[in-house]
Amino acid sequence: MSLHGESEVLLTPAEVASLFRVDPKTVTRWAKAGKLSSIRTLGGHRRYKESEVKALLGAASEEIRRPEE
């Protein structure tokens, strides 16, 4: 939560996985590889910023649309 009262929407690994149509363990591997940053809850669970996930999803969509040279 920011100081201005605005909170960032956080997604679970399962929610991120469903957006990319991959297994939740793949999302965890992406976080460990540095492709996606994660936040840990007090219980140790990973959460991902929705804005960052959408940016990565947009980048992935661009790669798919771009023809190979």
C-alpha positions in Angstrom: 0.0 0.0 0.0 1.4 3.4 -0.9 1.5 6.4 1.4 -1.3 8.1 -0.7 -3.9 5.5 0.1 -3.7 3.8 -3.3 -3.1 0.1 -3.2 -1.6 -2.0 -6.0 -3.6 -5.0 -7.0 -1.7 -8.2 -6.2 -2.2 -11.5 -8.0 -1.6 -15.0 -6.9 0.6 -17.4 -8.9 -2.5 -19.2 -10.0 -4.1 -16.0 -11.3 -0.9 -15.1 -13.2 -0.6 -18.6 -14.6 -4.2 -18.5 -15.9 -3.5 -15.2 -17.8 -0.4 -16.7 -19.5 -1.9 -20.2 -19.7 1.0 -21.8 -17.9 1.4 -23.9 -14.7 1.7 -21.8 -11.5 5.2 -23.4 -11.0 6.3 -21.7 -14.2 5.3 -18.4 -12.8 7.4 -19.1 -9.7 10.3 -20.0 -12.0 9.9 -16.7 -13.8 10.1 -14.9 -10.5 13.3 -16.8 -9.5 14.8 -16.0 -12.9 14.1 -12.3 -12.5 11.5 -12.1 -15.3 8.8 -11.1 -12.8 9.3 -9.6 -9.4 7.3 -11.0 -6.5 6.2 -9.8 -3.1 6.1 -12.3 -0.2 3.1 -12.3 2.2 3.6 -12.7 5.9 2.8 -16.4 5.4 5.6 -16.7 2.7 3.3 -16.8 -0.3 4.2 -15.0 -3.5 2.1 -12.2 -4.9 2.7 -10.3 -8.2 1.8 -6.7 -9.1 -1.0 -6.6 -11.6 0.6 -3.7 -13.5 3.9 -5.6 -13.9 2.1 -8.8 -15.0 0.1 -6.8 -17.6 3.3 -5.2 -18.9 4.9 -8.6 -19.3 1.7 -10.0 -20.9 1.8 -7.1 -23.4 5.4 -7.7 -24.2 4.7 -11.4 -24.7 1.8 -10.5 -27.0 4.1 -8.3 -29.1 6.6 -11.1 -29.5 3.9 -13.4 -30.8 2.6 -10.8 -33.3 6.1 -9.9 -34.6 7.0 -12.0 -37.6 10.4 -13.7 -37.5 13.1 -12.2 -39.8 
